[in-house]
Amino acid sequence: MSKRKLIQLVNEKLVYGWDDPRMITIAGLRRRGVTASALRSFAYNIGITKYPSMTDMAVLDHTIRDEFNRTAERRLVVLHPLKAVLTNYPEGKVEELEAVNNPEDETAGKRKVPFSRELFIDTADFMETPPPKYFRLKPGGEVRLKYAYIIRCDEVVKDSSGKVTELRCTVDLDSKSGGPTSNRKVKGTIHWVSAEHAHDAEVRLYDRLFTAAEPDAAGDFKSFINPHSLEVVIAKCEPALAEATREKRYQFERLGYFTLDPDSTETKQVWNRTVTLKDTWAKMEGRAPSRP
């Protein structure tokens, strides 16, 4: 887009400023967490042409994913928490489970993740009346908790309005990941955090600013602004993220790649989503993801 139209977005407060992570400006890309090395790889891959051309945003996203998959440490974060109580797990017991920092980099090492009777899972990983071939948690169904055990949902607790507020589950204590009897298989694996040890953080889920590939080619470009380009949630994070720094990039497992925002303080972390794990826009538009 032209600078004149970018100025309109800023002056009319349709974005928060030149460094809004949805803006394709150097300041916006930096705040979103895009690294200089990813931008250099992107420029190298698209090359130089003699004629004006348009490059799909998916190419930039793919370049970022390719780099961060190799370099970003993994962490467990639940964006939309739903409590799950393990009724047969001892009260007060806490285990320190071993988790891999980056399966693509052996030198990244491992970390300890606390596991207890009360956990948070994501509301997106449970359905009371699921469709066929649903491999996440459902009443009477089983899933594996990443790095941990297999659990089964036995009871669904709801409030007066019918909203699901808690799941009561049992854990297969012989199914611990990496243990001598961990070979029992289930089709679904979900992420989680220990309720007792989780800390809260603001997570800003940025998405494409426009719903059209060429918003300025079909009339008023402002009519194509994506109303869902930003969602803000209060997430539950594993304790290791408390030591995160702005220089590093992290993969929130099963969710995407994230970076700390400058708005973060000593008492409150603010995270920006740099890119999702998959090209969700390609799926929406019914096309294959672009490749450089």
C-alpha positions in Angstrom: 0.0 0.0 0.0 1.1 3.6 -0.6 2.4 5.7 2.2 -0.5 8.1 1.8 -2.9 5.3 2.7 -0.8 4.1 5.6 -0.9 7.7 6.9 -4.7 7.5 6.7 -4.7 4.4 8.8 -2.6 6.1 11.5 -4.3 9.5 11.4 -7.8 8.0 11.5 -6.8 5.8 14.4 -7.7 2.6 12.5 -4.4 1.2 13.9 -2.5 2.2 17.0 0.4 3.9 15.2 3.3 3.3 12.8 4.5 0.4 15.0 1.2 -1.4 15.2 2.1 -5.0 14.7 -0.5 -5.3 11.9 1.3 -2.7 9.8 3.8 -3.8 7.2 6.3 -1.2 8.3 9.7 -1.8 9.7 8.5 -0.6 13.1 5.4 -2.7 12.9 7.2 -5.9 11.9 9.8 -5.4 14.6 7.2 -5.0 17.3 5.4 -8.1 15.9 8.6 -10.0 16.5 9.8 -10.5 13.0 13.6 -10.7 13.0 16.1 -9.0 10.6 17.4 -12.4 9.6 13.8 -13.6 8.6 13.4 -10.4 6.5 16.7 -11.0 4.8 15.7 -14.6 3.9 12.4 -13.3 2.6 14.1 -10.7 0.4 16.5 -13.3 -0.9 13.8 -15.8 -1.7 11.5 -13.5 -3.6 14.5 -12.1 -5.6 14.4 -9.0 -7.9 12.3 -8.4 -10.9 12.3 -5.7 -13.6 8.6 -5.2 -13.4 6.1 -4.3 -10.5 5.0 -7.5 -8.8 3.0 -8.6 -5.8 4.2 -11.2 -3.3 1.7 -13.2 -1.2 1.9 -12.5 2.5 2.0 -16.3 3.0 5.6 -16.2 1.6 6.7 -13.9 4.4 4.8 -16.0 7.0 6.4 -19.2 5.7 9.9 -17.6 6.0 9.2 -16.6 9.6 7.9 -20.0 10.5 10.9 -21.7 8.9 13.4 -19.7 11.0 11.5 -19.8 14.3 10.8 -23.6 14.0 14.6 -24.0 14.2 15.3 -21.3 16.8 12.3 -20.7 19.1 12.0 -22.5 22.4 8.7 -24.2 23.2 6.4 -23.3 26.1 3.0 -24.3 27.3 0.3 -21.6 27.3 -3.5 -21.9 27.5 -5.2 -19.0 25.8 -8.8 -19.8 26.7 -8.6 -21.7 30.1 -10.9 -24.4 31.2 -10.2 -26.1 34.5 -9.7 -29.9 34.5 -9.6 -31.7 37.9 -7.9 -35.1 38.1 -10.0 -36.8 40.7 -7.7 -39.8 41.3 -4.5 -37.7 41.5 -3.3 -37.1 45.1 -4.1 -33.7 46.5 -1.1 -31.6 47.2 1.2 -33.7 45.0 3.4 -31.9 42.5 5.5 -33.6 39.9 8.3 -32.0 37.8 7.9 -33.4 34.3 10.6 -33.1 31.6 9.9 -31.1 28.5 12.0 -30.5 25.4 12.9 -26.8 24.7 13.2 -27.3 20.9 13.0 -30.7 19.2 14.8 -29.2 16.2 17.8 -28.2 18.3 19.4 -30.7 20.7 21.6 -28.1 22.2 18.5 -26.2 23.5 18.2 -28.7 26.3 15.2 -29.5 28.5 13.2 -27.9 31.3 11.0 -29.0 34.2 7.2 -28.4 34.0 5.1 -28.7 37.2 2.1 -31.1 37.1 -0.6 -31.2 39.7 -4.2 -32.3 40.4 -5.8 -29.2 38.9 -4.9 -28.1 35.4 -6.0 -25.7 32.7 -6.7 -26.9 29.2 -7.9 -24.9 26.3 -11.7 -24.6 25.8 -11.0 -25.4 22.1 -9.8 -28.8 23.1 -13.1 -30.0 24.6 -16.5 -30.6 23.0 -19.5 -32.0 24.7 -21.1 -33.3 21.4 -18.2 -33.6 19.0 -18.4 -34.4 15.3 -17.0 -37.7 13.9 -13.2 -38.2 14.0 -12.8 -35.6 16.9 -9.6 -36.6 18.6 -9.5 -34.1 21.4 -11.3 -34.4 24.8 -15.0 -35.3 25.0 -17.2 -37.0 27.7 -15.9 -40.5 28.1 -13.0 -39.8 25.7 -9.3 -39.9 26.3 -6.4 -37.7 25.3 -2.7 -37.5 26.2 -1.5 -34.4 28.0 1.8 -33.3 26.3 4.8 -34.5 28.3 2.5 -36.0 30.9 -0.3 -38.6 31.2 -3.4 -39.9 29.4 -6.6 -38.6 31.0 -10.3 -39.5 30.5 -13.2 -37.0 30.9 -15.8 -38.5 33.3 -18.0 -35.5 34.3 -18.8 -32.1 32.9 -19.7 -29.3 35.4 -21.8 -26.4 34.2 -23.0 -23.1 35.7 -26.6 -22.0 35.9 -26.5 -20.7 32.3 -25.4 -24.1 31.0 -21.8 -22.9 30.3 -19.1 -25.6 30.9 -16.9 -24.4 33.9 -15.0 -27.5 34.8 -14.1 -31.0 33.7 -13.7 -33.9 36.2 -11.3 -36.4 34.8 -9.3 -39.5 35.8 -5.6 -40.0 34.9 -4.0 -43.2 33.9 -1.1 -43.2 36.3 0.7 -45.9 34.2 0.8 -43.8 31.1 3.4 -41.2 32.0 5.3 -39.9 28.9 8.8 -41.4 28.8 8.0 -44.0 31.5 8.4 -47.7 31.2 4.6 -48.2 30.6 3.9 -45.2 28.4 3.3 -47.2 25.2 -0.5 -47.1 25.4 -1.6 -44.9 22.4 -4.5 -42.5 22.1 -5.1 -40.3 19.0 -5.2 -36.9 20.6 -2.6 -34.9 22.4 -3.3 -31.5 23.9 -1.4 -28.9 25.9 -2.1 -27.8 29.5 -0.6 -25.9 32.5 -0.8 -26.6 36.2 -3.4 -24.3 37.7 -1.5 -23.9 40.9 1.7 -22.8 39.2 0.4 -20.9 36.1 0.8 -17.1 35.8 -1.4 -14.8 33.9 -0.3 -12.8 30.8 -2.0 -10.6 28.3 -1.7 -12.1 24.8 -2.5 -10.1 21.7 -3.5 -12.3 18.8 -2.7 -10.3 15.7 -4.0 -11.3 12.3 -4.0 -9.9 8.8 -5.2 -6.3 8.8 -7.2 -6.7 5.6 -9.5 -9.4 4.3 -8.5 -8.9 0.7 -5.1 -9.5 -0.9 -5.3 -6.2 -2.8 -7.5 -3.9 -0.7 -6.7 -0.8 -2.7 -7.6 -2.4 -6.0 -11.3 -2.8 -5.4 -12.7 0.5 -4.2 -12.3 2.0 -0.7 -9.4 0.1 0.9 -10.8 0.8 4.4 -13.9 -1.3 3.7 -11.6 -4.4 3.7 -10.2 -3.9 7.2 -10.4 -7.1 9.0 -12.6 -6.6 12.2 -11.0 -9.6 13.7 -7.4 -8.5 13.2 -6.8 -8.3 16.9 -8.1 -10.4 19.8 -6.8 -9.8 23.3 -7.0 -12.6 25.9 -5.7 -13.3 29.4 -3.8 -16.6 29.1 -2.4 -19.1 31.6 1.4 -19.7 31.2 3.8 -22.2 32.5 6.3 -20.9 35.1 9.3 -21.0 32.8 7.9 -18.1 30.7 8.3 -15.7 33.7 12.0 -15.7 32.8 11.4 -14.8 29.1 13.3 -11.9 27.4 12.4 -9.6 24.5 15.4 -10.8 22.5 14.1 -14.4 22.3 11.2 -15.8 20.3 9.0 -18.6 21.7 6.6 -21.1 20.2 3.5 -21.5 22.3 2.9 -25.2 21.6 0.1 -25.9 19.1 -0.6 -22.1 18.9 2.0 -20.2 17.1 5.2 -18.0 17.6 5.2 -15.1 20.0 7.4 -12.3 21.3 7.2 -10.0 24.3 5.8 -6.6 23.6 7.4 -3.3 24.9 4.3 -2.8 27.0 5.4 -5.6 29.3 6.4 -4.6 32.8 8.0 -6.4 35.7 4.6 -7.4 37.0 2.7 -8.0 33.7 3.8 -9.7 30.6 2.3 -8.7 27.2 2.8 -11.1 24.3 2.3 -10.5 20.6 1.6 -13.3 18.1 4.1 -13.1 15.3 2.6 -15.8 13.2 0.4 -18.9 13.6 1.8 -22.4 13.2 -0.2 -22.9 9.9 -1.4 -20.7 7.1 -5.0 -20.3 8.3 -5.8 -17.8 5.5 -4.9 -20.4 2.8 -7.4 -22.8 4.4 -10.1 -20.1 4.5 -9.5 -19.2 0.8 -9.3 -22.9 -0.3 -5.9 -22.8 -1.7 -2.5 -24.4 -0.9 -0.1 -22.4 1.2 2.4 -20.4 -0.9 6.0 -21.3 -0.9 9.0 -19.1 -1.8 
